[in-house]
């Protein structure tokens, strides 16, 4: 049972680490704005329809995910901005969530 749990944990961690690379493989690219506090993601390929950028944020005190606006493939971009009451928030990567 412990082996199964360990394998599942490794698979989840590998997926989380590979997410930014998967976004680029699907025809998405990013632009960092506002001194690295904001990421704007454009997708030219991928599933038809909509997507959302999810920024991986940090401020030196913690880490969290910040969901962006809805974007459209071959149309609108998705913008996710890291905000925090303490510290200097920065984008430390991102992934794309298909809606």
OpenMM code with the backbone's topology and positions (N, CA, C; nanometers):
from openmm import Vec3, app, unit

residues = "UNK UNK UNK UNK UNK UNK UNK UNK UNK UNK UNK UNK UNK UNK UNK UNK UNK UNK UNK UNK UNK UNK UNK UNK UNK UNK UNK UNK UNK UNK UNK UNK UNK UNK UNK UNK UNK UNK UNK UNK UNK UNK UNK UNK UNK UNK UNK UNK UNK UNK UNK UNK UNK UNK UNK UNK UNK UNK UNK UNK UNK UNK UNK UNK UNK UNK UNK UNK UNK UNK UNK UNK UNK UNK UNK UNK UNK UNK UNK UNK UNK UNK UNK UNK UNK UNK UNK UNK UNK UNK UNK UNK UNK UNK UNK UNK UNK UNK UNK".split()
positions = [
    Vec3(0.0822, -0.1189, 0.0000),
    Vec3(0.0000, 0.0000, 0.0000),
    Vec3(0.0872, 0.1262, 0.0000),
    Vec3(0.1964, 0.1248, 0.0769),
    Vec3(0.2852, 0.2403, 0.0813),
    Vec3(0.3503, 0.2647, -0.0538),
    Vec3(0.3820, 0.1570, -0.1254),
    Vec3(0.4424, 0.1726, -0.2575),
    Vec3(0.3462, 0.2409, -0.3539),
    Vec3(0.2195, 0.2041, -0.3466),
    Vec3(0.1189, 0.2647, -0.4341),
    Vec3(0.1074, 0.4134, -0.4040),
    Vec3(0.1002, 0.4485, -0.2757),
    Vec3(0.0893, 0.5887, -0.2371),
    Vec3(0.2133, 0.6653, -0.2824),
    Vec3(0.3303, 0.6048, -0.2664),
    Vec3(0.4545, 0.6705, -0.3089),
    Vec3(0.4564, 0.6909, -0.4598),
    Vec3(0.4118, 0.5930, -0.5360),
    Vec3(0.4080, 0.6054, -0.6822),
    Vec3(0.3124, 0.7149, -0.7258),
    Vec3(0.1966, 0.7229, -0.6619),
    Vec3(0.0991, 0.8267, -0.6955),
    Vec3(0.1569, 0.9640, -0.6631),
    Vec3(0.2237, 0.9768, -0.5488),
    Vec3(0.2836, 1.1048, -0.5108),
    Vec3(0.3909, 1.1472, -0.6110),
    Vec3(0.4722, 1.0546, -0.6559),
    Vec3(0.5759, 1.0856, -0.7547),
    Vec3(0.5123, 1.1280, -0.8866),
    Vec3(0.4068, 1.0612, -0.9284),
    Vec3(0.3388, 1.0954, -1.0534),
    Vec3(0.2784, 1.2354, -1.0468),
    Vec3(0.2187, 1.2700, -0.9338),
    Vec3(0.1598, 1.4035, -0.9178),
    Vec3(0.2690, 1.5090, -0.9199),
    Vec3(0.3786, 1.4852, -0.8502),
    Vec3(0.4894, 1.5806, -0.8480),
    Vec3(0.5493, 1.5987, -0.9876),
    Vec3(0.5648, 1.4910, -1.0615),
    Vec3(0.6205, 1.4993, -1.1966),
    Vec3(0.5286, 1.5786, -1.2882),
    Vec3(0.3987, 1.5631, -1.2726),
    Vec3(0.3031, 1.6378, -1.3540),
    Vec3(0.3100, 1.7854, -1.3215),
    Vec3(0.3191, 1.8194, -1.1936),
    Vec3(0.3253, 1.9600, -1.1539),
    Vec3(0.4521, 2.0261, -1.2054),
    Vec3(0.5631, 1.9553, -1.2015),
    Vec3(0.6895, 2.0110, -1.2489),
    Vec3(0.6873, 2.0256, -1.4005),
    Vec3(0.6237, 1.9341, -1.4717),
    Vec3(0.6243, 1.9356, -1.6176),
    Vec3(0.5206, 2.0300, -1.6769),
    Vec3(0.4337, 2.0876, -1.5968),
    Vec3(0.3254, 2.1686, -1.6505),
    Vec3(0.3709, 2.2847, -1.7378),
    Vec3(0.4699, 2.3676, -1.6962),
    Vec3(0.5101, 2.4760, -1.7855),
    Vec3(0.5616, 2.4265, -1.9198),
    Vec3(0.6351, 2.3182, -1.9226),
    Vec3(0.6848, 2.2639, -2.0490),
    Vec3(0.5693, 2.2150, -2.1345),
    Vec3(0.4692, 2.1551, -2.0731),
    Vec3(0.3541, 2.1082, -2.1485),
    Vec3(0.2817, 2.2252, -2.2128),
    Vec3(0.2766, 2.3399, -2.1451),
    Vec3(0.2099, 2.4562, -2.2022),
    Vec3(0.2788, 2.4973, -2.3319),
    Vec3(0.4111, 2.4976, -2.3322),
    Vec3(0.4841, 2.5358, -2.4533),
    Vec3(0.4656, 2.4329, -2.5632),
    Vec3(0.4561, 2.3059, -2.5278),
    Vec3(0.4371, 2.2015, -2.6277),
    Vec3(0.3037, 2.2154, -2.6973),
    Vec3(0.2061, 2.2701, -2.6329),
    Vec3(0.0739, 2.2839, -2.6915),
    Vec3(0.0587, 2.4128, -2.7706),
    Vec3(0.1676, 2.4830, -2.7966),
    Vec3(0.1601, 2.6031, -2.8773),
    Vec3(0.1319, 2.7287, -2.7976),
    Vec3(0.1630, 2.7282, -2.6688),
    Vec3(0.1436, 2.8460, -2.5854),
    Vec3(0.2782, 2.9112, -2.5569),
    Vec3(0.2778, 3.0412, -2.5418),
    Vec3(0.3987, 3.1131, -2.5041),
    Vec3(0.3604, 3.2252, -2.4093),
    Vec3(0.4591, 3.2722, -2.3312),
    Vec3(0.4303, 3.3664, -2.2244),
    Vec3(0.5102, 3.4951, -2.2400),
    Vec3(0.4620, 3.5979, -2.1722),
    Vec3(0.5315, 3.7255, -2.1631),
    Vec3(0.5169, 3.7724, -2.0189),
    Vec3(0.6292, 3.8012, -1.9533),
    Vec3(0.6257, 3.8459, -1.8145),
    Vec3(0.6201, 3.9980, -1.8102),
    Vec3(0.5270, 4.0526, -1.7305),
    Vec3(0.5032, 4.1956, -1.7234),
    Vec3(0.5174, 4.2443, -1.5789),
    Vec3(0.5209, 4.3753, -1.5609),
    Vec3(0.5219, 4.4396, -1.4292),
    Vec3(0.6317, 4.3863, -1.3383),
    Vec3(0.7530, 4.3895, -1.3857),
    Vec3(0.8693, 4.3443, -1.3082),
    Vec3(0.8559, 4.2005, -1.2610),
    Vec3(0.7954, 4.1154, -1.3418),
    Vec3(0.7842, 3.9737, -1.3083),
    Vec3(0.6690, 3.9384, -1.2167),
    Vec3(0.5771, 4.0308, -1.1927),
    Vec3(0.4607, 4.0020, -1.1074),
    Vec3(0.3432, 3.9473, -1.1870),
    Vec3(0.3475, 3.9597, -1.3186),
    Vec3(0.2353, 3.9215, -1.4034),
    Vec3(0.2855, 3.8369, -1.5194),
    Vec3(0.2065, 3.7351, -1.5559),
    Vec3(0.2370, 3.6555, -1.6742),
    Vec3(0.1163, 3.6629, -1.7679),
    Vec3(0.1445, 3.6887, -1.8951),
    Vec3(0.0408, 3.6905, -1.9988),
    Vec3(0.0703, 3.5746, -2.0930),
    Vec3(-0.0280, 3.4863, -2.1127),
    Vec3(-0.0083, 3.3645, -2.1910),
    Vec3(-0.0970, 3.3691, -2.3150),
    Vec3(-0.0352, 3.3374, -2.4289),
    Vec3(-0.1050, 3.3281, -2.5574),
    Vec3(-0.0973, 3.1834, -2.6034),
    Vec3(-0.2049, 3.1303, -2.6586),
    Vec3(-0.2042, 2.9941, -2.7129),
    Vec3(-0.2513, 2.9983, -2.8578),
    Vec3(-0.1665, 2.9494, -2.9472),
    Vec3(-0.2009, 2.9425, -3.0892),
    Vec3(-0.2486, 2.8038, -3.1285),
    Vec3(-0.2175, 2.7041, -3.0472),
    Vec3(-0.2575, 2.5662, -3.0737),
    Vec3(-0.3140, 2.5073, -2.9462),
    Vec3(-0.3679, 2.3891, -2.9572),
    Vec3(-0.4246, 2.3218, -2.8410),
    Vec3(-0.5709, 2.2926, -2.8631),
    Vec3(-0.6332, 2.2558, -2.7561),
    Vec3(-0.7759, 2.2261, -2.7663),
    Vec3(-0.8510, 2.3498, -2.8142),
    Vec3(-0.9525, 2.3326, -2.8921),
    Vec3(-1.0320, 2.4497, -2.9317),
    Vec3(-1.1071, 2.5029, -2.8101),
    Vec3(-1.1232, 2.6305, -2.8058),
    Vec3(-1.1992, 2.6890, -2.6967),
    Vec3(-1.1161, 2.7784, -2.6080),
    Vec3(-1.1358, 2.7635, -2.4786),
    Vec3(-1.0782, 2.8565, -2.3820),
    Vec3(-0.9740, 2.7909, -2.2921),
    Vec3(-0.8903, 2.8758, -2.2332),
    Vec3(-0.7865, 2.8319, -2.1403),
    Vec3(-0.7675, 2.9393, -2.0348),
    Vec3(-0.6974, 2.9041, -1.9288),
    Vec3(-0.6681, 2.9980, -1.8215),
    Vec3(-0.5226, 2.9793, -1.7788),
    Vec3(-0.4483, 3.0877, -1.7672),
    Vec3(-0.3117, 3.0830, -1.7146),
    Vec3(-0.3192, 3.0749, -1.5627),
    Vec3(-0.2351, 2.9902, -1.5049),
    Vec3(-0.2251, 2.9791, -1.3600),
    Vec3(-0.0803, 3.0104, -1.3229),
    Vec3(-0.0599, 3.1250, -1.2582),
    Vec3(0.0743, 3.1676, -1.2193),
    Vec3(0.1136, 3.0998, -1.0886),
    Vec3(0.2377, 3.0527, -1.0812),
    Vec3(0.2939, 2.9994, -0.9577),
    Vec3(0.3663, 3.1163, -0.8917),
    Vec3(0.3121, 3.1658, -0.7804),
    Vec3(0.3603, 3.2882, -0.7179),
    Vec3(0.4416, 3.2595, -0.5916),
    Vec3(0.5321, 3.3525, -0.5599),
    Vec3(0.6095, 3.3479, -0.4366),
    Vec3(0.6395, 3.4908, -0.3930),
    Vec3(0.6529, 3.5110, -0.2611),
    Vec3(0.6909, 3.6412, -0.2083),
    Vec3(0.8049, 3.6297, -0.1069),
    Vec3(0.8705, 3.5154, -0.1033),
    Vec3(0.9767, 3.4925, -0.0076),
    Vec3(0.9266, 3.4363, 0.1238),
    Vec3(0.7971, 3.4453, 0.1475),
    Vec3(0.7363, 3.3940, 0.2703),
    Vec3(0.6511, 3.2706, 0.2448),
    Vec3(0.6070, 3.2522, 0.1215),
    Vec3(0.5217, 3.1386, 0.0868),
    Vec3(0.5057, 3.1278, -0.0635),
    Vec3(0.4349, 3.0236, -0.1050),
    Vec3(0.4052, 3.0014, -0.2463),
    Vec3(0.2561, 2.9753, -0.2618),
    Vec3(0.1994, 3.0151, -0.3750),
    Vec3(0.0583, 2.9943, -0.4028),
    Vec3(0.0352, 3.0043, -0.5520),
    Vec3(-0.0833, 2.9616, -0.5959),
    Vec3(-0.1246, 2.9723, -0.7361),
    Vec3(-0.2241, 3.0860, -0.7493),
    Vec3(-0.2105, 3.1625, -0.8558),
    Vec3(-0.3028, 3.2716, -0.8849),
    Vec3(-0.3631, 3.2473, -1.0222),
    Vec3(-0.4951, 3.2306, -1.0288),
    Vec3(-0.5641, 3.2036, -1.1544),
    Vec3(-0.5855, 3.3325, -1.2324),
    Vec3(-0.5667, 3.3236, -1.3628),
    Vec3(-0.5800, 3.4397, -1.4491),
    Vec3(-0.7160, 3.4465, -1.5171),
    Vec3(-0.7274, 3.5421, -1.6066),
    Vec3(-0.8502, 3.5607, -1.6835),
    Vec3(-0.8639, 3.4494, -1.7874),
    Vec3(-0.9817, 3.4372, -1.8436),
    Vec3(-1.0033, 3.3380, -1.9495),
    Vec3(-0.9478, 3.3904, -2.0808),
    Vec3(-0.8783, 3.3044, -2.1527),
    Vec3(-0.8269, 3.3378, -2.2844),
    Vec3(-0.8895, 3.2472, -2.3890),
    Vec3(-0.8721, 3.2815, -2.5132),
    Vec3(-0.9263, 3.2024, -2.6227),
    Vec3(-0.8133, 3.1625, -2.7168),
    Vec3(-0.8112, 3.0356, -2.7571),
    Vec3(-0.7082, 2.9865, -2.8490),
    Vec3(-0.7154, 3.0668, -2.9785),
    Vec3(-0.5985, 3.1118, -3.0260),
    Vec3(-0.5867, 3.1951, -3.1452),
    Vec3(-0.6704, 3.3224, -3.1349),
    Vec3(-0.6800, 3.3770, -3.0140),
    Vec3(-0.7588, 3.4985, -2.9952),
    Vec3(-0.7072, 3.5794, -2.8780),
    Vec3(-0.7737, 3.5682, -2.7650),
    Vec3(-0.7415, 3.6474, -2.6471),
    Vec3(-0.6364, 3.5784, -2.5606),
    Vec3(-0.5555, 3.6585, -2.4937),
    Vec3(-0.4573, 3.6047, -2.3998),
    Vec3(-0.5212, 3.5904, -2.2620),
    Vec3(-0.4544, 3.5176, -2.1744),
    Vec3(-0.4942, 3.5044, -2.0342),
    Vec3(-0.3872, 3.5705, -1.9498),
    Vec3(-0.4279, 3.6548, -1.8545),
    Vec3(-0.3343, 3.7288, -1.7705),
    Vec3(-0.3554, 3.6895, -1.6245),
    Vec3(-0.2469, 3.6466, -1.5593),
    Vec3(-0.2498, 3.6135, -1.4169),
    Vec3(-0.1491, 3.7019, -1.3451),
    Vec3(-0.1924, 3.7684, -1.2381),
    Vec3(-0.1070, 3.8599, -1.1635),
    Vec3(-0.0918, 3.8124, -1.0199),
    Vec3(0.0318, 3.8076, -0.9736),
    Vec3(0.0605, 3.7695, -0.8351),
    Vec3(0.0420, 3.8916, -0.7461),
    Vec3(-0.0418, 3.8789, -0.6453),
    Vec3(-0.0636, 3.9863, -0.5495),
    Vec3(-0.0419, 3.9324, -0.4087),
    Vec3(0.0075, 4.0194, -0.3203),
    Vec3(0.0363, 3.9789, -0.1833),
    Vec3(0.0365, 4.1023, -0.0949),
    Vec3(-0.0087, 4.0868, 0.0289),
    Vec3(-0.0042, 4.1968, 0.1242),
    Vec3(0.1358, 4.2133, 0.1838),
    Vec3(0.2127, 4.1066, 0.1871),
    Vec3(0.3477, 4.1082, 0.2437),
    Vec3(0.4493, 4.0676, 0.1382),
    Vec3(0.5681, 4.1240, 0.1471),
    Vec3(0.6757, 4.0850, 0.0567),
    Vec3(0.6572, 4.1389, -0.0840),
    Vec3(0.7440, 4.0953, -0.1727),
    Vec3(0.7418, 4.1361, -0.3124),
    Vec3(0.6991, 4.0159, -0.3968),
    Vec3(0.5716, 4.0089, -0.4388),
    Vec3(0.5263, 3.8915, -0.5142),
    Vec3(0.5896, 3.8835, -0.6526),
    Vec3(0.6214, 3.7615, -0.6941),
    Vec3(0.6816, 3.7368, -0.8250),
    Vec3(0.6257, 3.6083, -0.8835),
    Vec3(0.6232, 3.6003, -1.0150),
    Vec3(0.5830, 3.4787, -1.0853),
    Vec3(0.7029, 3.3848, -1.0888),
    Vec3(0.6816, 3.2614, -1.0437),
    Vec3(0.7879, 3.1606, -1.0414),
    Vec3(0.7488, 3.0433, -1.1312),
    Vec3(0.6894, 3.0728, -1.2470),
    Vec3(0.6428, 2.9705, -1.3403),
    Vec3(0.4923, 2.9801, -1.3595),
    Vec3(0.4420, 2.8962, -1.4464),
    Vec3(0.2982, 2.8958, -1.4747),
    Vec3(0.2609, 2.7635, -1.5394),
    Vec3(0.1320, 2.7375, -1.5467),
    Vec3(0.0811, 2.6304, -1.6308),
    Vec3(-0.0517, 2.6753, -1.6890),
    Vec3(-0.0982, 2.6024, -1.7892),
    Vec3(-0.2237, 2.6366, -1.8571),
    Vec3(-0.3304, 2.5356, -1.8158),
    Vec3(-0.4453, 2.5873, -1.7787),
    Vec3(-0.5601, 2.5043, -1.7441),
    Vec3(-0.6630, 2.5205, -1.8568),
    Vec3(-0.6967, 2.4096, -1.9202),
    Vec3(-0.7915, 2.4133, -2.0325),
    Vec3(-0.9327, 2.4089, -1.9779),
    Vec3(-1.0169, 2.5010, -2.0255),
    Vec3(-1.1538, 2.5140, -1.9745),
    Vec3(-1.2514, 2.4617, -2.0776),
] * unit.nanometer
topology = app.Topology()
chain = topology.addChain("A")
for resn in residues:
    res = topology.addResidue(resn, chain)
    for name in ("N", "CA", "C"):
        topology.addAtom(name, app.Element.getBySymbol(name[0]), res)
